[in-house]
Amino acid sequence: MLFESSIRRELARSFGAALVVMLTVVITMMLVRSLGQASRGEVDPQTLVLFLTYGMLGQLGPVLTVALFVAVAGTLSRMYRDSEMVIWHMSGLGLGRFIRPVVRFAWPIWVAIAVLMAFAAPWAQQQRDEMRARYEQRGDLERIAPGQFQESSGGRRVFFIDRDTQNGREGRNVFVASVERDGSESIVSARAGRVVTVDGVTYLVLEDGQRLWRPAQDSHEALQVSEFEQHWVRVHGASATAGDVSRRGALPTWVLLRDGSPASRGELAWRAGMVISAINLALLAIAVAATNPRAGKSGNLLFMLLAFVTYYNLLSAGSDWIARERVGALSFMLALHGGVALGALLWMAHREHPWTLRLRRRAESPA
C-alpha cells in the first residue's frame, strides 16, 4: 500500500539521521568521561577504545529508544507542517491508522532493544567492571607509562619516569612523591632507577638523586633535604585476590530471575521497562505530532524532551523503589507503563475526535 510504504520509507530516513546524531552525542560524552577516568588512574589508557566500546554497547538501548521517538514525532510533524496530513485525513485515514505502519517499522528496533537490555548491556557492563578491577589490581610499577604521572593503587604515591628501557625494568629521570600514614610527605627525584626483587618483595632502587622530606603539620621537626647515591623504595605488587562483580547491572538476566531478591526485581523492572517505554514513546509520538501547522515546532520539541526525561527518571526511580521494597514491581509497571500507554491512546483519540468540540456542539444545539 502506498500509504504504509511512504510512511515507513520516511521513518527510515528520519530514524537514521536521529540515530547518527544521538550516537555522536553519546560517544562524545562517554569519551570525555572515559578520558577523565583514565587520567585519574581508574582505567587503563591502553584499553580505552575497548572500554569505550563496551560502554557504548550498554547505552545503545536508550539511544535506539530516543532515536525512534524523535523519528516518529519528526516525521508526522513534518507531514502536518506541509499539510500532507490533511490529504490523508480527507482520504479517510484517521490518526489511528498511523499506528500500523509505525509498528511495522518499529518492531525490529523493539526486538533489538530487548536483546540489548536482556543480554548485551549486562555483558558489556560486566566486561567494563572486570577491566576496571584488573587495572586496579595491577602493581604500582606496572601502571607507570613514560611521560605520564601515575598514582599508586593506594593513592599515597605518584610516580613519573621520563623514559624507560625495552624490558621495562629501568628508567631515567625518576620522580616519586609520597604521603606517609603519619602525615609526613617526601619528594624523591633521581637520575635513574631500576626494579629489584628481593625475597619476593619488589623495590625501586633510585640512583644519584635528592630527597625532600616534610614532617606532618602537628610535628615540630624541620624540613630535611638530602642527597643520595642509592635510595630503596618498596612498591606494592598486584593483589592476589580478584574483585567480585557486585553491581546488579552487570548480572545476566537469568541470574536475576533465579535470585528473586528485591534488588534483582528492581533491575529486571528497569530492563523490561526500557523495552516497554520504547513502545509507549512511539505511541506517544503519534499523539504529540498532531499540531497546528501555523504554530511553531519548538513546543513539540520541548514536550518531547520533557516527556522522555520524565519517563526515564520515573523508570530509574521506580527501579530503586522496587529494590527498597517501597512498591511492588508489578503494580509499579502497571501504573507507569499502563498509564502512559492509556494516556497516549486517549490523547490520540482526542486529536482525531476532539471531545471539547463535540461537547460544544451538543451544548449549542437546540433542545
Secondary structure in CASP SS format (residue, H / E / C, confidence):
PFRMAT SS
TARGET T0000
AUTHOR 0000-0000-0000
METHOD secondary structure of the structure
MODEL  1
M C 1.00
L H 1.00
F H 1.00
E H 1.00
S H 1.00
S H 1.00
I H 1.00
R H 1.00
R H 1.00
E H 1.00
L H 1.00
A H 1.00
R H 1.00
S H 1.00
F H 1.00
G H 1.00
A H 1.00
A H 1.00
L H 1.00
V H 1.00
V H 1.00
M H 1.00
L H 1.00
T H 1.00
V H 1.00
V H 1.00
I H 1.00
T H 1.00
M H 1.00
M H 1.00
L H 1.00
V H 1.00
R H 1.00
S H 1.00
L H 1.00
G H 1.00
Q H 1.00
A H 1.00
S H 1.00
R C 1.00
G C 1.00
E C 1.00
V C 1.00
D C 1.00
P H 1.00
Q H 1.00
T H 1.00
L H 1.00
V H 1.00
L H 1.00
F H 1.00
L H 1.00
T H 1.00
Y H 1.00
G H 1.00
M H 1.00
L H 1.00
G H 1.00
Q C 1.00
L H 1.00
G H 1.00
P H 1.00
V H 1.00
L H 1.00
T H 1.00
V H 1.00
A H 1.00
L H 1.00
F H 1.00
V H 1.00
A H 1.00
V H 1.00
A H 1.00
G H 1.00
T H 1.00
L H 1.00
S H 1.00
R H 1.00
M H 1.00
Y H 1.00
R H 1.00
D C 1.00
S C 1.00
E H 1.00
M H 1.00
V H 1.00
I H 1.00
W H 1.00
H H 1.00
M H 1.00
S C 1.00
G C 1.00
L C 1.00
G C 1.00
L H 1.00
G H 1.00
R H 1.00
F H 1.00
I H 1.00
R H 1.00
P H 1.00
V H 1.00
V H 1.00
R H 1.00
F H 1.00
A H 1.00
W H 1.00
P H 1.00
I H 1.00
W H 1.00
V H 1.00
A H 1.00
I H 1.00
A H 1.00
V H 1.00
L H 1.00
M H 1.00
A H 1.00
F H 1.00
A H 1.00
A H 1.00
P H 1.00
W H 1.00
A H 1.00
Q H 1.00
Q H 1.00
Q H 1.00
R H 1.00
D H 1.00
E H 1.00
M H 1.00
R H 1.00
A H 1.00
R H 1.00
Y H 1.00
E H 1.00
Q C 1.00
R C 1.00
G C 1.00
D H 1.00
L H 1.00
E H 1.00
R H 1.00
I C 1.00
A C 1.00
P C 1.00
G C 1.00
Q C 1.00
F C 1.00
Q E 1.00
E E 1.00
S C 1.00
S C 1.00
G C 1.00
G C 1.00
R C 1.00
R E 1.00
V E 1.00
F E 1.00
F E 1.00
I E 1.00
D E 1.00
R E 1.00
D E 1.00
T C 1.00
Q C 1.00
N C 1.00
G C 1.00
R C 1.00
E E 1.00
G E 1.00
R E 1.00
N E 1.00
V E 1.00
F E 1.00
V E 1.00
A E 1.00
S E 1.00
V E 1.00
E C 1.00
R C 1.00
D C 1.00
G C 1.00
S C 1.00
E E 1.00
S E 1.00
I E 1.00
V E 1.00
S E 1.00
A E 1.00
R E 1.00
A E 1.00
G E 1.00
R E 1.00
V E 1.00
V E 1.00
T E 1.00
V E 1.00
D C 1.00
G C 1.00
V E 1.00
T E 1.00
Y E 1.00
L E 1.00
V E 1.00
L E 1.00
E E 1.00
D E 1.00
G E 1.00
Q E 1.00
R E 1.00
L E 1.00
W E 1.00
R E 1.00
P C 1.00
A C 1.00
Q C 1.00
D C 1.00
S C 1.00
H C 1.00
E C 1.00
A C 1.00
L C 1.00
Q E 1.00
V E 1.00
S E 1.00
E E 1.00
F E 1.00
E E 1.00
Q E 1.00
H E 1.00
W E 1.00
V E 1.00
R E 1.00
V C 1.00
H C 1.00
G C 1.00
A C 1.00
S C 1.00
A C 1.00
T C 1.00
A C 1.00
G C 1.00
D C 1.00
V C 1.00
S C 1.00
R C 1.00
R H 1.00
G H 1.00
A H 1.00
L C 1.00
P C 1.00
T H 1.00
W H 1.00
V H 1.00
L H 1.00
L H 1.00
R H 1.00
D H 1.00
G C 1.00
S C 1.00
P H 1.00
A H 1.00
S H 1.00
R H 1.00
G H 1.00
E H 1.00
L H 1.00
A H 1.00
W H 1.00
R H 1.00
A H 1.00
G H 1.00
M H 1.00
V H 1.00
I H 1.00
S H 1.00
A H 1.00
I H 1.00
N H 1.00
L H 1.00
A H 1.00
L H 1.00
L H 1.00
A H 1.00
I H 1.00
A H 1.00
V H 1.00
A H 1.00
A C 1.00
T C 1.00
N C 1.00
P C 1.00
R C 1.00
A C 1.00
G C 1.00
K C 1.00
S H 1.00
G H 1.00
N H 1.00
L H 1.00
L H 1.00
F H 1.00
M H 1.00
L H 1.00
L H 1.00
A H 1.00
F H 1.00
V H 1.00
T H 1.00
Y H 1.00
Y H 1.00
N H 1.00
L H 1.00
L H 1.00
S H 1.00
A H 1.00
G H 1.00
S H 1.00
D H 1.00
W H 1.00
I H 1.00
A H 1.00
R C 1.00
E C 1.00
R C 1.00
V C 1.00
G C 1.00
A H 1.00
L H 1.00
S H 1.00
F H 1.00
M H 1.00
L H 1.00
A H 1.00
L H 1.00
H H 1.00
G H 1.00
G H 1.00
V H 1.00
A H 1.00
L H 1.00
G H 1.00
A H 1.00
L H 1.00
L H 1.00
W H 1.00
M H 1.00
A H 1.00
H H 1.00
R H 1.00
E H 1.00
H C 1.00
P C 1.00
W H 1.00
T H 1.00
L H 1.00
R H 1.00
L H 1.00
R H 1.00
R H 1.00
R H 1.00
A H 1.00
E H 1.00
S C 1.00
P C 1.00
A C 1.00
END
